[in-house]
Each structure stands twice: as structure tokens, then as C-alpha cells.
Amino acid sequence: MAINVNNPEADALTRQFAQMAGVGITDAIVIAMREAIERRSLAETPLETAARLRAKHQVVLDEQAQKPLPRQAFDTLWDKG
């Protein structure tokens, strides 16, 4: 199946990457997409990031801190309270 790119920036970036990697345009797209997928699949989730930062800075959440905030707290942030 063919890919038709009508975006000048996408075309320019693909050509720049192909030149840097020393490959053709099709191979450049395949390499870039594989790298992007791998990078995203290895990325931390927000919960993992929070846990890592808590551990790094030795922050322990007590029972109260683990409970969701009441709606009133959010309403106050948006001046609805």
C-alpha cells in the first residue's frame, strides 16, 4: 500500500532524515516509525513517573493523600464554589 504525503514539512523532515541515515525515503520512514514506536512503548506512564519521583525524593503518601479530592476543591480552582 502506498503512502502519499502532501505536507511540505513532513516531506522535508523525511528527506533530511534519509540523508542523515544514508538511506532512501522509504527506509527512512520505516526506521523513524520503528524508533518512535519503540520510544513510546518504553516511556513511563504518568503513574510510573510519579512513583519514581516520590521514591527519588523520599516522599511517602499517607492515607489521606491517596484519597481523591472532593468536587468542591476543583470547583474552587475554577471559581465555581
mmCIF file of the N, C-alpha and C atoms, coordinates in Angstrom:
data_MODEL
# 
_entry.id   MODEL 
# 
loop_
_atom_site.group_PDB 
_atom_site.id 
_atom_site.type_symbol 
_atom_site.label_atom_id 
_atom_site.label_alt_id 
_atom_site.label_comp_id 
_atom_site.label_asym_id 
_atom_site.label_entity_id 
_atom_site.label_seq_id 
_atom_site.pdbx_PDB_ins_code 
_atom_site.Cartn_x 
_atom_site.Cartn_y 
_atom_site.Cartn_z 
_atom_site.occupancy 
_atom_site.B_iso_or_equiv 
_atom_site.pdbx_formal_charge 
_atom_site.auth_seq_id 
_atom_site.auth_comp_id 
_atom_site.auth_asym_id 
_atom_site.auth_atom_id 
_atom_site.pdbx_PDB_model_num 
ATOM 1   N N  . MET A 1 1  ? 0.844   -1.169 0.000  1.00 0.00 ? 1  MET A N  1 
ATOM 2   C CA . MET A 1 1  ? 0.000   0.000  0.000  1.00 0.00 ? 1  MET A CA 1 
ATOM 3   C C  . MET A 1 1  ? 0.897   1.242  0.000  1.00 0.00 ? 1  MET A C  1 
ATOM 4   N N  . ALA A 1 2  ? 0.553   2.222  -0.777 1.00 0.00 ? 2  ALA A N  1 
ATOM 5   C CA . ALA A 1 2  ? 1.362   3.429  -0.916 1.00 0.00 ? 2  ALA A CA 1 
ATOM 6   C C  . ALA A 1 2  ? 0.978   4.475  0.114  1.00 0.00 ? 2  ALA A C  1 
ATOM 7   N N  . ILE A 1 3  ? 1.946   5.299  0.453  1.00 0.00 ? 3  ILE A N  1 
ATOM 8   C CA . ILE A 1 3  ? 1.714   6.446  1.327  1.00 0.00 ? 3  ILE A CA 1 
ATOM 9   C C  . ILE A 1 3  ? 1.922   7.685  0.479  1.00 0.00 ? 3  ILE A C  1 
ATOM 10  N N  . ASN A 1 4  ? 0.956   8.572  0.505  1.00 0.00 ? 4  ASN A N  1 
ATOM 11  C CA . ASN A 1 4  ? 1.051   9.820  -0.245 1.00 0.00 ? 4  ASN A CA 1 
ATOM 12  C C  . ASN A 1 4  ? 1.107   10.958 0.762  1.00 0.00 ? 4  ASN A C  1 
ATOM 13  N N  . VAL A 1 5  ? 2.236   11.642 0.812  1.00 0.00 ? 5  VAL A N  1 
ATOM 14  C CA . VAL A 1 5  ? 2.416   12.731 1.774  1.00 0.00 ? 5  VAL A CA 1 
ATOM 15  C C  . VAL A 1 5  ? 2.321   14.051 1.036  1.00 0.00 ? 5  VAL A C  1 
ATOM 16  N N  . ASN A 1 6  ? 1.343   14.853 1.437  1.00 0.00 ? 6  ASN A N  1 
ATOM 17  C CA . ASN A 1 6  ? 1.154   16.156 0.802  1.00 0.00 ? 6  ASN A CA 1 
ATOM 18  C C  . ASN A 1 6  ? 1.522   17.302 1.742  1.00 0.00 ? 6  ASN A C  1 
ATOM 19  N N  . ASN A 1 7  ? 2.331   17.008 2.740  1.00 0.00 ? 7  ASN A N  1 
ATOM 20  C CA . ASN A 1 7  ? 2.727   18.009 3.712  1.00 0.00 ? 7  ASN A CA 1 
ATOM 21  C C  . ASN A 1 7  ? 4.184   18.362 3.470  1.00 0.00 ? 7  ASN A C  1 
ATOM 22  N N  . PRO A 1 8  ? 4.470   19.619 3.129  1.00 0.00 ? 8  PRO A N  1 
ATOM 23  C CA . PRO A 1 8  ? 5.852   20.007 2.826  1.00 0.00 ? 8  PRO A CA 1 
ATOM 24  C C  . PRO A 1 8  ? 6.812   19.784 3.995  1.00 0.00 ? 8  PRO A C  1 
ATOM 25  N N  . GLU A 1 9  ? 6.362   20.024 5.217  1.00 0.00 ? 9  GLU A N  1 
ATOM 26  C CA . GLU A 1 9  ? 7.240   19.824 6.371  1.00 0.00 ? 9  GLU A CA 1 
ATOM 27  C C  . GLU A 1 9  ? 7.561   18.343 6.546  1.00 0.00 ? 9  GLU A C  1 
ATOM 28  N N  . ALA A 1 10 ? 6.552   17.480 6.405  1.00 0.00 ? 10 ALA A N  1 
ATOM 29  C CA . ALA A 1 10 ? 6.777   16.037 6.524  1.00 0.00 ? 10 ALA A CA 1 
ATOM 30  C C  . ALA A 1 10 ? 7.751   15.560 5.450  1.00 0.00 ? 10 ALA A C  1 
ATOM 31  N N  . ASP A 1 11 ? 7.590   16.071 4.249  1.00 0.00 ? 11 ASP A N  1 
ATOM 32  C CA . ASP A 1 11 ? 8.486   15.708 3.152  1.00 0.00 ? 11 ASP A CA 1 
ATOM 33  C C  . ASP A 1 11 ? 9.912   16.150 3.451  1.00 0.00 ? 11 ASP A C  1 
ATOM 34  N N  . ALA A 1 12 ? 10.066  17.379 3.905  1.00 0.00 ? 12 ALA A N  1 
ATOM 35  C CA . ALA A 1 12 ? 11.401  17.912 4.190  1.00 0.00 ? 12 ALA A CA 1 
ATOM 36  C C  . ALA A 1 12 ? 12.075  17.149 5.327  1.00 0.00 ? 12 ALA A C  1 
ATOM 37  N N  . LEU A 1 13 ? 11.317  16.858 6.378  1.00 0.00 ? 13 LEU A N  1 
ATOM 38  C CA . LEU A 1 13 ? 11.879  16.123 7.509  1.00 0.00 ? 13 LEU A CA 1 
ATOM 39  C C  . LEU A 1 13 ? 12.277  14.708 7.103  1.00 0.00 ? 13 LEU A C  1 
ATOM 40  N N  . THR A 1 14 ? 11.448  14.077 6.289  1.00 0.00 ? 14 THR A N  1 
ATOM 41  C CA . THR A 1 14 ? 11.753  12.721 5.828  1.00 0.00 ? 14 THR A CA 1 
ATOM 42  C C  . THR A 1 14 ? 13.014  12.718 4.978  1.00 0.00 ? 14 THR A C  1 
ATOM 43  N N  . ARG A 1 15 ? 13.121  13.683 4.095  1.00 0.00 ? 15 ARG A N  1 
ATOM 44  C CA . ARG A 1 15 ? 14.313  13.762 3.240  1.00 0.00 ? 15 ARG A CA 1 
ATOM 45  C C  . ARG A 1 15 ? 15.566  14.062 4.063  1.00 0.00 ? 15 ARG A C  1 
ATOM 46  N N  . GLN A 1 16 ? 15.435  14.931 5.060  1.00 0.00 ? 16 GLN A N  1 
ATOM 47  C CA . GLN A 1 16 ? 16.574  15.257 5.933  1.00 0.00 ? 16 GLN A CA 1 
ATOM 48  C C  . GLN A 1 16 ? 17.010  14.003 6.706  1.00 0.00 ? 16 GLN A C  1 
ATOM 49  N N  . PHE A 1 17 ? 16.043  13.280 7.262  1.00 0.00 ? 17 PHE A N  1 
ATOM 50  C CA . PHE A 1 17 ? 16.367  12.066 7.996  1.00 0.00 ? 17 PHE A CA 1 
ATOM 51  C C  . PHE A 1 17 ? 17.008  11.026 7.075  1.00 0.00 ? 17 PHE A C  1 
ATOM 52  N N  . ALA A 1 18 ? 16.461  10.860 5.885  1.00 0.00 ? 18 ALA A N  1 
ATOM 53  C CA . ALA A 1 18 ? 17.012  9.896  4.925  1.00 0.00 ? 18 ALA A CA 1 
ATOM 54  C C  . ALA A 1 18 ? 18.468  10.230 4.608  1.00 0.00 ? 18 ALA A C  1 
ATOM 55  N N  . GLN A 1 19 ? 18.757  11.500 4.428  1.00 0.00 ? 19 GLN A N  1 
ATOM 56  C CA . GLN A 1 19 ? 20.129  11.910 4.127  1.00 0.00 ? 19 GLN A CA 1 
ATOM 57  C C  . GLN A 1 19 ? 21.044  11.642 5.328  1.00 0.00 ? 19 GLN A C  1 
ATOM 58  N N  . MET A 1 20 ? 20.571  11.962 6.529  1.00 0.00 ? 20 MET A N  1 
ATOM 59  C CA . MET A 1 20 ? 21.370  11.741 7.736  1.00 0.00 ? 20 MET A CA 1 
ATOM 60  C C  . MET A 1 20 ? 21.655  10.259 7.953  1.00 0.00 ? 20 MET A C  1 
ATOM 61  N N  . ALA A 1 21 ? 20.662  9.417  7.675  1.00 0.00 ? 21 ALA A N  1 
ATOM 62  C CA . ALA A 1 21 ? 20.795  7.975  7.905  1.00 0.00 ? 21 ALA A CA 1 
ATOM 63  C C  . ALA A 1 21 ? 21.450  7.272  6.718  1.00 0.00 ? 21 ALA A C  1 
ATOM 64  N N  . GLY A 1 22 ? 21.573  7.976  5.607  1.00 0.00 ? 22 GLY A N  1 
ATOM 65  C CA . GLY A 1 22 ? 22.180  7.371  4.420  1.00 0.00 ? 22 GLY A CA 1 
ATOM 66  C C  . GLY A 1 22 ? 21.305  6.294  3.794  1.00 0.00 ? 22 GLY A C  1 
ATOM 67  N N  . VAL A 1 23 ? 19.992  6.522  3.837  1.00 0.00 ? 23 VAL A N  1 
ATOM 68  C CA . VAL A 1 23 ? 19.052  5.548  3.286  1.00 0.00 ? 23 VAL A CA 1 
ATOM 69  C C  . VAL A 1 23 ? 18.071  6.260  2.369  1.00 0.00 ? 23 VAL A C  1 
ATOM 70  N N  . GLY A 1 24 ? 17.265  5.476  1.686  1.00 0.00 ? 24 GLY A N  1 
ATOM 71  C CA . GLY A 1 24 ? 16.230  6.043  0.831  1.00 0.00 ? 24 GLY A CA 1 
ATOM 72  C C  . GLY A 1 24 ? 15.045  6.516  1.670  1.00 0.00 ? 24 GLY A C  1 
ATOM 73  N N  . ILE A 1 25 ? 14.120  7.187  1.000  1.00 0.00 ? 25 ILE A N  1 
ATOM 74  C CA . ILE A 1 25 ? 12.966  7.766  1.689  1.00 0.00 ? 25 ILE A CA 1 
ATOM 75  C C  . ILE A 1 25 ? 12.106  6.688  2.356  1.00 0.00 ? 25 ILE A C  1 
ATOM 76  N N  . THR A 1 26 ? 11.844  5.590  1.658  1.00 0.00 ? 26 THR A N  1 
ATOM 77  C CA . THR A 1 26 ? 11.015  4.538  2.238  1.00 0.00 ? 26 THR A CA 1 
ATOM 78  C C  . THR A 1 26 ? 11.663  3.951  3.481  1.00 0.00 ? 26 THR A C  1 
ATOM 79  N N  . ASP A 1 27 ? 12.959  3.661  3.401  1.00 0.00 ? 27 ASP A N  1 
ATOM 80  C CA . ASP A 1 27 ? 13.660  3.133  4.569  1.00 0.00 ? 27 ASP A CA 1 
ATOM 81  C C  . ASP A 1 27 ? 13.697  4.155  5.699  1.00 0.00 ? 27 ASP A C  1 
ATOM 82  N N  . ALA A 1 28 ? 13.812  5.424  5.366  1.00 0.00 ? 28 ALA A N  1 
ATOM 83  C CA . ALA A 1 28 ? 13.824  6.471  6.383  1.00 0.00 ? 28 ALA A CA 1 
ATOM 84  C C  . ALA A 1 28 ? 12.512  6.479  7.157  1.00 0.00 ? 28 ALA A C  1 
ATOM 85  N N  . ILE A 1 29 ? 11.410  6.327  6.457  1.00 0.00 ? 29 ILE A N  1 
ATOM 86  C CA . ILE A 1 29 ? 10.099  6.300  7.117  1.00 0.00 ? 29 ILE A CA 1 
ATOM 87  C C  . ILE A 1 29 ? 9.998   5.084  8.030  1.00 0.00 ? 29 ILE A C  1 
ATOM 88  N N  . VAL A 1 30 ? 10.425  3.922  7.537  1.00 0.00 ? 30 VAL A N  1 
ATOM 89  C CA . VAL A 1 30 ? 10.360  2.696  8.336  1.00 0.00 ? 30 VAL A CA 1 
ATOM 90  C C  . VAL A 1 30 ? 11.220  2.834  9.594  1.00 0.00 ? 30 VAL A C  1 
ATOM 91  N N  . ILE A 1 31 ? 12.441  3.331  9.438  1.00 0.00 ? 31 ILE A N  1 
ATOM 92  C CA . ILE A 1 31 ? 13.337  3.495  10.589 1.00 0.00 ? 31 ILE A CA 1 
ATOM 93  C C  . ILE A 1 31 ? 12.748  4.474  11.593 1.00 0.00 ? 31 ILE A C  1 
ATOM 94  N N  . ALA A 1 32 ? 12.283  5.610  11.116 1.00 0.00 ? 32 ALA A N  1 
ATOM 95  C CA . ALA A 1 32 ? 11.740  6.632  12.013 1.00 0.00 ? 32 ALA A CA 1 
ATOM 96  C C  . ALA A 1 32 ? 10.514  6.127  12.758 1.00 0.00 ? 32 ALA A C  1 
ATOM 97  N N  . MET A 1 33 ? 9.643   5.426  12.070 1.00 0.00 ? 33 MET A N  1 
ATOM 98  C CA . MET A 1 33 ? 8.445   4.915  12.721 1.00 0.00 ? 33 MET A CA 1 
ATOM 99  C C  . MET A 1 33 ? 8.787   3.834  13.744 1.00 0.00 ? 33 MET A C  1 
ATOM 100 N N  . ARG A 1 34 ? 9.726   2.951  13.426 1.00 0.00 ? 34 ARG A N  1 
ATOM 101 C CA . ARG A 1 34 ? 10.141  1.926  14.390 1.00 0.00 ? 34 ARG A CA 1 
ATOM 102 C C  . ARG A 1 34 ? 10.726  2.578  15.642 1.00 0.00 ? 34 ARG A C  1 
ATOM 103 N N  . GLU A 1 35 ? 11.582  3.580  15.444 1.00 0.00 ? 35 GLU A N  1 
ATOM 104 C CA . GLU A 1 35 ? 12.195  4.268  16.582 1.00 0.00 ? 35 GLU A CA 1 
ATOM 105 C C  . GLU A 1 35 ? 11.142  4.991  17.423 1.00 0.00 ? 35 GLU A C  1 
ATOM 106 N N  . ALA A 1 36 ? 10.192  5.633  16.780 1.00 0.00 ? 36 ALA A N  1 
ATOM 107 C CA . ALA A 1 36 ? 9.154   6.355  17.515 1.00 0.00 ? 36 ALA A CA 1 
ATOM 108 C C  . ALA A 1 36 ? 8.277   5.392  18.311 1.00 0.00 ? 36 ALA A C  1 
ATOM 109 N N  . ILE A 1 37 ? 7.911   4.270  17.703 1.00 0.00 ? 37 ILE A N  1 
ATOM 110 C CA . ILE A 1 37 ? 7.080   3.276  18.389 1.00 0.00 ? 37 ILE A CA 1 
ATOM 111 C C  . ILE A 1 37 ? 7.841   2.685  19.574 1.00 0.00 ? 37 ILE A C  1 
ATOM 112 N N  . GLU A 1 38 ? 9.105   2.363  19.380 1.00 0.00 ? 38 GLU A N  1 
ATOM 113 C CA . GLU A 1 38 ? 9.902   1.797  20.475 1.00 0.00 ? 38 GLU A CA 1 
ATOM 114 C C  . GLU A 1 38 ? 10.044  2.801  21.615 1.00 0.00 ? 38 GLU A C  1 
ATOM 115 N N  . ARG A 1 39 ? 10.328  4.051  21.288 1.00 0.00 ? 39 ARG A N  1 
ATOM 116 C CA . ARG A 1 39 ? 10.497  5.089  22.306 1.00 0.00 ? 39 ARG A CA 1 
ATOM 117 C C  . ARG A 1 39 ? 9.208   5.268  23.109 1.00 0.00 ? 39 ARG A C  1 
ATOM 118 N N  . ARG A 1 40 ? 8.083   5.287  22.432 1.00 0.00 ? 40 ARG A N  1 
ATOM 119 C CA . ARG A 1 40 ? 6.806   5.465  23.132 1.00 0.00 ? 40 ARG A CA 1 
ATOM 120 C C  . ARG A 1 40 ? 6.430   4.251  23.959 1.00 0.00 ? 40 ARG A C  1 
ATOM 121 N N  . SER A 1 41 ? 6.765   3.057  23.470 1.00 0.00 ? 41 SER A N  1 
ATOM 122 C CA . SER A 1 41 ? 6.413   1.858  24.224 1.00 0.00 ? 41 SER A CA 1 
ATOM 123 C C  . SER A 1 41 ? 7.263   1.715  25.477 1.00 0.00 ? 41 SER A C  1 
ATOM 124 N N  . LEU A 1 42 ? 8.446   2.335  25.485 1.00 0.00 ? 42 LEU A N  1 
ATOM 125 C CA . LEU A 1 42 ? 9.324   2.271  26.650 1.00 0.00 ? 42 LEU A CA 1 
ATOM 126 C C  . LEU A 1 42 ? 9.114   3.441  27.609 1.00 0.00 ? 42 LEU A C  1 
ATOM 127 N N  . ALA A 1 43 ? 8.289   4.384  27.212 1.00 0.00 ? 43 ALA A N  1 
ATOM 128 C CA . ALA A 1 43 ? 8.072   5.575  28.037 1.00 0.00 ? 43 ALA A CA 1 
ATOM 129 C C  . ALA A 1 43 ? 7.293   5.227  29.299 1.00 0.00 ? 43 ALA A C  1 
ATOM 130 N N  . GLU A 1 44 ? 7.575   5.977  30.339 1.00 0.00 ? 44 GLU A N  1 
ATOM 131 C CA . GLU A 1 44 ? 6.860   5.798  31.593 1.00 0.00 ? 44 GLU A CA 1 
ATOM 132 C C  . GLU A 1 44 ? 5.421   6.279  31.478 1.00 0.00 ? 44 GLU A C  1 
ATOM 133 N N  . THR A 1 45 ? 4.560   5.627  32.223 1.00 0.00 ? 45 THR A N  1 
ATOM 134 C CA . THR A 1 45 ? 3.199   6.142  32.364 1.00 0.00 ? 45 THR A CA 1 
ATOM 135 C C  . THR A 1 45 ? 3.249   7.257  33.401 1.00 0.00 ? 45 THR A C  1 
ATOM 136 N N  . PRO A 1 46 ? 2.242   8.119  33.452 1.00 0.00 ? 46 PRO A N  1 
ATOM 137 C CA . PRO A 1 46 ? 2.237   9.162  34.484 1.00 0.00 ? 46 PRO A CA 1 
ATOM 138 C C  . PRO A 1 46 ? 2.344   8.591  35.904 1.00 0.00 ? 46 PRO A C  1 
ATOM 139 N N  . LEU A 1 47 ? 1.693   7.458  36.165 1.00 0.00 ? 47 LEU A N  1 
ATOM 140 C CA . LEU A 1 47 ? 1.777   6.838  37.495 1.00 0.00 ? 47 LEU A CA 1 
ATOM 141 C C  . LEU A 1 47 ? 3.193   6.360  37.797 1.00 0.00 ? 47 LEU A C  1 
ATOM 142 N N  . GLU A 1 48 ? 3.865   5.816  36.791 1.00 0.00 ? 48 GLU A N  1 
ATOM 143 C CA . GLU A 1 48 ? 5.248   5.369  36.981 1.00 0.00 ? 48 GLU A CA 1 
ATOM 144 C C  . GLU A 1 48 ? 6.174   6.555  37.239 1.00 0.00 ? 48 GLU A C  1 
ATOM 145 N N  . THR A 1 49 ? 5.959   7.643  36.531 1.00 0.00 ? 49 THR A N  1 
ATOM 146 C CA . THR A 1 49 ? 6.768   8.838  36.743 1.00 0.00 ? 49 THR A CA 1 
ATOM 147 C C  . THR A 1 49 ? 6.576   9.376  38.153 1.00 0.00 ? 49 THR A C  1 
ATOM 148 N N  . ALA A 1 50 ? 5.317   9.448  38.597 1.00 0.00 ? 50 ALA A N  1 
ATOM 149 C CA . ALA A 1 50 ? 5.029   9.935  39.944 1.00 0.00 ? 50 ALA A CA 1 
ATOM 150 C C  . ALA A 1 50 ? 5.678   9.038  40.988 1.00 0.00 ? 50 ALA A C  1 
ATOM 151 N N  . ALA A 1 51 ? 5.591   7.730  40.818 1.00 0.00 ? 51 ALA A N  1 
ATOM 152 C CA . ALA A 1 51 ? 6.190   6.794  41.772 1.00 0.00 ? 51 ALA A CA 1 
ATOM 153 C C  . ALA A 1 51 ? 7.707   6.946  41.803 1.00 0.00 ? 51 ALA A C  1 
ATOM 154 N N  . ARG A 1 52 ? 8.312   7.104  40.628 1.00 0.00 ? 52 ARG A N  1 
ATOM 155 C CA . ARG A 1 52 ? 9.773   7.268  40.558 1.00 0.00 ? 52 ARG A CA 1 
ATOM 156 C C  . ARG A 1 52 ? 10.208  8.551  41.269 1.00 0.00 ? 52 ARG A C  1 
ATOM 157 N N  . LEU A 1 53 ? 9.471   9.638  41.045 1.00 0.00 ? 53 LEU A N  1 
ATOM 158 C CA . LEU A 1 53 ? 9.824   10.908 41.679 1.00 0.00 ? 53 LEU A CA 1 
ATOM 159 C C  . LEU A 1 53 ? 9.604   10.868 43.189 1.00 0.00 ? 53 LEU A C  1 
ATOM 160 N N  . ARG A 1 54 ? 8.533   10.200 43.620 1.00 0.00 ? 54 ARG A N  1 
ATOM 161 C CA . ARG A 1 54 ? 8.317   10.060 45.062 1.00 0.00 ? 54 ARG A CA 1 
ATOM 162 C C  . ARG A 1 54 ? 9.463   9.282  45.697 1.00 0.00 ? 54 ARG A C  1 
ATOM 163 N N  . ALA A 1 55 ? 9.883   8.211  45.061 1.00 0.00 ? 55 ALA A N  1 
ATOM 164 C CA . ALA A 1 55 ? 10.983  7.403  45.597 1.00 0.00 ? 55 ALA A CA 1 
ATOM 165 C C  . ALA A 1 55 ? 12.289  8.208  45.605 1.00 0.00 ? 55 ALA A C  1 
ATOM 166 N N  . LYS A 1 56 ? 12.541  8.929  44.537 1.00 0.00 ? 56 LYS A N  1 
ATOM 167 C CA . LYS A 1 56 ? 13.774  9.718  44.431 1.00 0.00 ? 56 LYS A CA 1 
ATOM 168 C C  . LYS A 1 56 ? 13.853  10.767 45.539 1.00 0.00 ? 56 LYS A C  1 
ATOM 169 N N  . HIS A 1 57 ? 12.721  11.397 45.829 1.00 0.00 ? 57 HIS A N  1 
ATOM 170 C CA . HIS A 1 57 ? 12.704  12.486 46.810 1.00 0.00 ? 57 HIS A CA 1 
ATOM 171 C C  . HIS A 1 57 ? 12.173  12.031 48.173 1.00 0.00 ? 57 HIS A C  1 
ATOM 172 N N  . GLN A 1 58 ? 12.062  10.728 48.325 1.00 0.00 ? 58 GLN A N  1 
ATOM 173 C CA . GLN A 1 58 ? 11.639  10.116 49.584 1.00 0.00 ? 58 GLN A CA 1 
ATOM 174 C C  . GLN A 1 58 ? 10.327  10.701 50.098 1.00 0.00 ? 58 GLN A C  1 
ATOM 175 N N  . VAL A 1 59 ? 9.361   10.813 49.207 1.00 0.00 ? 59 VAL A N  1 
ATOM 176 C CA . VAL A 1 59 ? 8.033   11.306 49.567 1.00 0.00 ? 59 VAL A CA 1 
ATOM 177 C C  . VAL A 1 59 ? 7.122   10.104 49.782 1.00 0.00 ? 59 VAL A C  1 
ATOM 178 N N  . VAL A 1 60 ? 6.523   10.048 50.956 1.00 0.00 ? 60 VAL A N  1 
ATOM 179 C CA . VAL A 1 60 ? 5.607   8.962  51.280 1.00 0.00 ? 60 VAL A CA 1 
ATOM 180 C C  . VAL A 1 60 ? 4.201   9.545  51.390 1.00 0.00 ? 60 VAL A C  1 
ATOM 181 N N  . LEU A 1 61 ? 3.284   8.963  50.646 1.00 0.00 ? 61 LEU A N  1 
ATOM 182 C CA . LEU A 1 61 ? 1.908   9.432  50.689 1.00 0.00 ? 61 LEU A CA 1 
ATOM 183 C C  . LEU A 1 61 ? 1.179   8.749  51.839 1.00 0.00 ? 61 LEU A C  1 
ATOM 184 N N  . ASP A 1 62 ? 0.635   9.556  52.740 1.00 0.00 ? 62 ASP A N  1 
ATOM 185 C CA . ASP A 1 62 ? -0.157  8.956  53.811 1.00 0.00 ? 62 ASP A CA 1 
ATOM 186 C C  . ASP A 1 62 ? -1.534  8.606  53.254 1.00 0.00 ? 62 ASP A C  1 
ATOM 187 N N  . GLU A 1 63 ? -2.354  7.996  54.102 1.00 0.00 ? 63 GLU A N  1 
ATOM 188 C CA . GLU A 1 63 ? -3.664  7.533  53.650 1.00 0.00 ? 63 GLU A CA 1 
ATOM 189 C C  . GLU A 1 63 ? -4.520  8.678  53.107 1.00 0.00 ? 63 GLU A C  1 
ATOM 190 N N  . GLN A 1 64 ? -4.481  9.826  53.761 1.00 0.00 ? 64 GLN A N  1 
ATOM 191 C CA . GLN A 1 64 ? -5.275  10.981 53.332 1.00 0.00 ? 64 GLN A CA 1 
ATOM 192 C C  . GLN A 1 64 ? -4.839  11.465 51.942 1.00 0.00 ? 64 GLN A C  1 
ATOM 193 N N  . ALA A 1 65 ? -3.544  11.457 51.685 1.00 0.00 ? 65 ALA A N  1 
ATOM 194 C CA . ALA A 1 65 ? -3.037  11.942 50.402 1.00 0.00 ? 65 ALA A CA 1 
ATOM 195 C C  . ALA A 1 65 ? -3.426  11.032 49.248 1.00 0.00 ? 65 ALA A C  1 
ATOM 196 N N  . GLN A 1 66 ? -3.781  9.811  49.540 1.00 0.00 ? 66 GLN A N  1 
ATOM 197 C CA . GLN A 1 66 ? -4.146  8.864  48.488 1.00 0.00 ? 66 GLN A CA 1 
ATOM 198 C C  . GLN A 1 66 ? -5.627  8.914  48.127 1.00 0.00 ? 66 GLN A C  1 
ATOM 199 N N  . LYS A 1 67 ? -6.395  9.691  48.871 1.00 0.00 ? 67 LYS A N  1 
ATOM 200 C CA . LYS A 1 67 ? -7.830  9.808  48.592 1.00 0.00 ? 67 LYS A CA 1 
ATOM 201 C C  . LYS A 1 67 ? -8.065  10.908 47.562 1.00 0.00 ? 67 LYS A C  1 
ATOM 202 N N  . PRO A 1 68 ? -9.041  10.725 46.690 1.00 0.00 ? 68 PRO A N  1 
ATOM 203 C CA . PRO A 1 68 ? -9.341  11.773 45.702 1.00 0.00 ? 68 PRO A CA 1 
ATOM 204 C C  . PRO A 1 68 ? -9.845  13.040 46.400 1.00 0.00 ? 68 PRO A C  1 
ATOM 205 N N  . LEU A 1 69 ? -9.573  14.171 45.795 1.00 0.00 ? 69 LEU A N  1 
ATOM 206 C CA . LEU A 1 69 ? -10.071 15.436 46.321 1.00 0.00 ? 69 LEU A CA 1 
ATOM 207 C C  . LEU A 1 69 ? -11.580 15.524 46.108 1.00 0.00 ? 69 LEU A C  1 
ATOM 208 N N  . PRO A 1 70 ? -12.274 16.199 46.991 1.00 0.00 ? 70 PRO A N  1 
ATOM 209 C CA . PRO A 1 70 ? -13.712 16.381 46.789 1.00 0.00 ? 70 PRO A CA 1 
ATOM 210 C C  . PRO A 1 70 ? -13.969 17.345 45.637 1.00 0.00 ? 70 PRO A C  1 
ATOM 211 N N  . ARG A 1 71 ? -15.140 17.262 45.071 1.00 0.00 ? 71 ARG A N  1 
ATOM 212 C CA . ARG A 1 71 ? -15.508 18.125 43.942 1.00 0.00 ? 71 ARG A CA 1 
ATOM 213 C C  . ARG A 1 71 ? -15.340 19.596 44.280 1.00 0.00 ? 71 ARG A C  1 
ATOM 214 N N  . GLN A 1 72 ? -15.615 19.968 45.533 1.00 0.00 ? 72 GLN A N  1 
ATOM 215 C CA . GLN A 1 72 ? -15.506 21.362 45.965 1.00 0.00 ? 72 GLN A CA 1 
ATOM 216 C C  . GLN A 1 72 ? -14.093 21.913 45.731 1.00 0.00 ? 72 GLN A C  1 
ATOM 217 N N  . ALA A 1 73 ? -13.082 21.085 45.879 1.00 0.00 ? 73 ALA A N  1 
ATOM 218 C CA . ALA A 1 73 ? -11.709 21.543 45.655 1.00 0.00 ? 73 ALA A CA 1 
ATOM 219 C C  . ALA A 1 73 ? -11.516 21.960 44.200 1.00 0.00 ? 73 ALA A C  1 
ATOM 220 N N  . PHE A 1 74 ? -12.075 21.198 43.278 1.00 0.00 ? 74 PHE A N  1 
ATOM 221 C CA . PHE A 1 74 ? -11.953 21.533 41.863 1.00 0.00 ? 74 PHE A CA 1 
ATOM 222 C C  . PHE A 1 74 ? -12.816 22.751 41.515 1.00 0.00 ? 74 PHE A C  1 
ATOM 223 N N  . ASP A 1 75 ? -14.011 22.811 42.110 1.00 0.00 ? 75 ASP A N  1 
ATOM 224 C CA . ASP A 1 75 ? -14.884 23.964 41.871 1.00 0.00 ? 75 ASP A CA 1 
ATOM 225 C C  . ASP A 1 75 ? -14.211 25.255 42.340 1.00 0.00 ? 75 ASP A C  1 
ATOM 226 N N  . THR A 1 76 ? -13.500 25.184 43.468 1.00 0.00 ? 76 THR A N  1 
ATOM 227 C CA . THR A 1 76 ? -12.809 26.366 43.988 1.00 0.00 ? 76 THR A CA 1 
ATOM 228 C C  . THR A 1 76 ? -11.712 26.809 43.021 1.00 0.00 ? 76 THR A C  1 
ATOM 229 N N  . LEU A 1 77 ? -11.013 25.850 42.421 1.00 0.00 ? 77 LEU A N  1 
ATOM 230 C CA . LEU A 1 77 ? -9.975  26.190 41.445 1.00 0.00 ? 77 LEU A CA 1 
ATOM 231 C C  . LEU A 1 77 ? -10.540 26.959 40.255 1.00 0.00 ? 77 LEU A C  1 
ATOM 232 N N  . TRP A 1 78 ? -11.782 26.660 39.893 1.00 0.00 ? 78 TRP A N  1 
ATOM 233 C CA . TRP A 1 78 ? -12.407 27.285 38.736 1.00 0.00 ? 78 TRP A CA 1 
ATOM 234 C C  . TRP A 1 78 ? -13.429 28.346 39.134 1.00 0.00 ? 78 TRP A C  1 
ATOM 235 N N  . ASP A 1 79 ? -13.343 28.815 40.366 1.00 0.00 ? 79 ASP A N  1 
ATOM 236 C CA . ASP A 1 79 ? -14.223 29.867 40.884 1.00 0.00 ? 79 ASP A CA 1 
ATOM 237 C C  . ASP A 1 79 ? -15.696 29.499 40.738 1.00 0.00 ? 79 ASP A C  1 
ATOM 238 N N  . LYS A 1 80 ? -16.029 28.238 40.970 1.00 0.00 ? 80 LYS A N  1 
ATOM 239 C CA . LYS A 1 80 ? -17.419 27.801 40.896 1.00 0.00 ? 80 LYS A CA 1 
ATOM 240 C C  . LYS A 1 80 ? -17.954 27.486 42.292 1.00 0.00 ? 80 LYS A C  1 
ATOM 241 N N  . GLY A 1 81 ? -17.145 27.717 43.334 1.00 0.00 ? 81 GLY A N  1 
ATOM 242 C CA . GLY A 1 81 ? -17.546 27.340 44.670 1.00 0.00 ? 81 GLY A CA 1 
ATOM 243 C C  . GLY A 1 81 ? -18.020 28.458 45.432 1.00 0.00 ? 81 GLY A C  1 
# 
